[in-house]
Amino acid sequence: MKKSPPHSYDYLLHVQREISETLNESTDIFETLQSCLEKLLKMMNLSTGWIFLLYHHDDYELASYHQLPPALNKNDQAIMKQQDGCSDCYCLNRYREGRLAQAVQSIRCARLSDALSLDKHADTNGLTHHASVPLTVRGSKVGLLNLATPGMRDFEKEELLLLESIAYQIGATVERIRLYHKQSDLLITNERTRLARDLHDSVKQKLFALSLTSKGIEALCKDLPAITDAAKDVGTLSQEALQEMQSLIWQLRQNIVKMRLPIRWKNMLCDSVYALSYNVERYL
């Protein structure tokens, strides 16, 4: 196992500052993680790294990677992905079970072992183990940062502490960007609701006017059955259109209830939809 060279306090502070600046350059999670990973590997003189993001129900995603060995990079990184990848990934399983709460010096990579079991000549670039650093923010499991280099790197205690600090920054950045996009989505939803309300008001008035006009034509043309029947059809169609609009509005309300949003936001959106529904019911 190779011993990493000792680093000065100024150097460690410099690494953390550089990573912090990188994490604030974009609001795209994948772009941010990729830039951060590449810079971190370069500054710590490491060859390979990858980041998994965790989701609910044990789902995970390969969010970024750099210089994966051919054995892991094969078939569009299939072995690194949940659907086709390793079914017994030790680092992820350990993290999910709460047994990986801080940076771990060396974990044998099950994905590399799987790749070699499929092809004993698979090129691993000399990698067998990796360091794993949890991306945990306020007890929430965000993801996992894995770093590797041929020959197994023996990290200094200060380096592990630095990696834990950087991992927390990465996790916090992921949470911040996710919240930013949720808020952006809410603004878009509000704007769509406003546009739908404006469109609804216009359409509803025209449908109601059409319904009244059809009734007027029926009254004026009692002695002309063909015209009376056509007017009745128009009136029926306008009523059906109003009913369909009501159905669509209630469907929108149910979709809002299912959305994973703060209660205050849900209530605000549901109130807007309820107002739309009430206006339609007045004309049915």
Disulfide bonds with the S-S distance in Angstrom:
none
